[in-house]
Structure formats: C-alpha cells, structure tokens
C-alpha cells in the first residue's frame, strides 16, 4: 500500500481550522469567572504590598479567566506539537539515512 503524506496545503488548512476553533470561543465567551494562578498571585501581592505598581501592562487583556486558560492550553499544545514534529522529522531523517 502506498501512503502519501499530507502536503503543505493540507497542513495549512488544518492549522487554520485549529486556529479558528481556538479564536471563536475567545470572541463568544465574555465575562467568564474562572480565576487562575496569575489572578491569585495578583491578589496576594496587593494584600502584602498595596502600593505595588506592575512594571508593565499586558498587550492583550482576555475577556475572562477561562479565556486565559484556553490560551495557555493552546500554547502548550502548539509547543508539544512542535517538539513532536521535530523529533518525528529527525527520526525520519535517520531512517532514510540508514537505508
């Protein structure tokens, strides 16, 4: 059986679908009430040092805590995918070289 790997266009279309699936919830879910570690840390800092001012402001403020969790999960998934792709690519190179 002859298997043909995905072409670049198929990979790009699949990547765009994943990006759209990640962005749609960001735009649809507003005012979510999930609090992450960053918000808890911010609360603790203001309790310890009420006059503390952050060094910088975020470039993008997500609409809620669940959105932050979604962005973190996407970032982790993309990182794992890139690492997996790299190791798979290197494994394939080594198999071709050994043949």
C-alpha positions as CSV (number, residue, x, y, z in Angstrom):
1,X,0.0,0.0,0.0
2,X,1.4,3.4,-1.0
3,X,0.7,6.1,1.6
4,X,1.2,9.7,0.5
5,X,1.9,12.2,3.3
6,X,0.0,15.4,3.7
7,X,1.0,18.3,1.5
8,X,1.8,21.7,2.8
9,X,-1.7,23.0,1.7
10,X,-3.5,20.3,3.7
11,X,-1.4,21.0,6.7
12,X,-2.0,24.8,6.4
13,X,-5.8,24.3,6.0
14,X,-5.8,22.0,9.1
15,X,-3.8,24.6,11.1
16,X,-6.2,27.4,10.0
17,X,-9.1,25.2,11.2
18,X,-7.4,24.8,14.6
19,X,-6.8,28.5,14.9
20,X,-10.4,29.3,14.0
21,X,-11.6,26.8,16.6
22,X,-9.4,28.4,19.2
23,X,-10.4,32.0,18.3
24,X,-14.2,31.5,18.1
25,X,-14.6,30.8,21.9
26,X,-12.4,33.8,22.7
27,X,-14.9,36.0,20.9
28,X,-18.1,34.3,22.1
29,X,-17.4,33.8,25.8
30,X,-17.5,37.0,27.7
31,X,-17.1,37.7,31.5
32,X,-16.1,34.2,32.5
33,X,-15.5,33.7,36.2
34,X,-12.5,31.3,36.4
35,X,-9.6,32.5,38.4
36,X,-6.1,31.3,37.6
37,X,-2.8,31.4,39.3
38,X,-2.0,34.9,37.9
39,X,-5.1,36.4,39.5
40,X,-4.5,34.7,42.8
41,X,-0.9,36.0,42.8
42,X,-2.1,39.5,42.0
43,X,-4.5,39.4,44.9
44,X,-1.7,38.1,47.3
45,X,0.7,40.9,46.1
46,X,-1.9,43.6,46.7
47,X,-2.5,42.3,50.2
48,X,1.2,42.2,51.0
49,X,2.1,45.5,49.3
50,X,-0.9,47.6,48.5
51,X,1.1,50.4,46.8
52,X,2.9,48.0,44.4
53,X,2.7,49.0,40.8
54,X,3.4,46.5,38.0
55,X,6.4,47.0,35.8
56,X,4.3,46.8,32.6
57,X,0.8,46.2,31.3
58,X,-0.3,43.3,29.1
59,X,-0.6,43.9,25.4
60,X,-3.9,41.9,25.2
61,X,-6.3,41.5,28.1
62,X,-8.5,38.4,27.5
63,X,-12.2,38.8,28.4
64,X,-12.1,36.3,31.3
65,X,-10.1,33.7,33.2
66,X,-11.4,30.8,31.1
67,X,-10.0,32.5,28.1
68,X,-6.6,32.7,29.7
69,X,-6.8,29.0,30.4
70,X,-7.7,28.4,26.8
71,X,-4.8,30.5,25.5
72,X,-2.4,28.6,27.9
73,X,-3.7,25.2,26.7
74,X,-3.3,26.3,23.0
75,X,0.2,27.5,23.8
76,X,1.1,24.2,25.5
77,X,-0.5,22.2,22.6
78,X,1.4,24.1,20.0
79,X,4.7,23.6,21.9
80,X,4.1,19.9,22.3
81,X,3.2,19.6,18.6
82,X,6.3,21.4,17.5
83,X,8.5,19.3,19.7
84,X,6.8,16.1,18.5
85,X,7.2,17.2,14.9
86,X,10.9,17.9,15.4
87,X,11.6,14.5,16.9
88,X,9.5,12.8,14.2
89,X,11.3,14.7,11.5
90,X,14.7,13.8,12.9
91,X,13.6,10.1,13.3
92,X,12.5,10.0,9.6
93,X,15.8,11.6,8.5
94,X,17.7,9.0,10.4
95,X,15.6,6.1,8.9
96,X,16.2,7.4,5.4
97,X,19.9,7.8,6.1
98,X,20.2,4.2,7.5
99,X,18.5,2.7,4.4
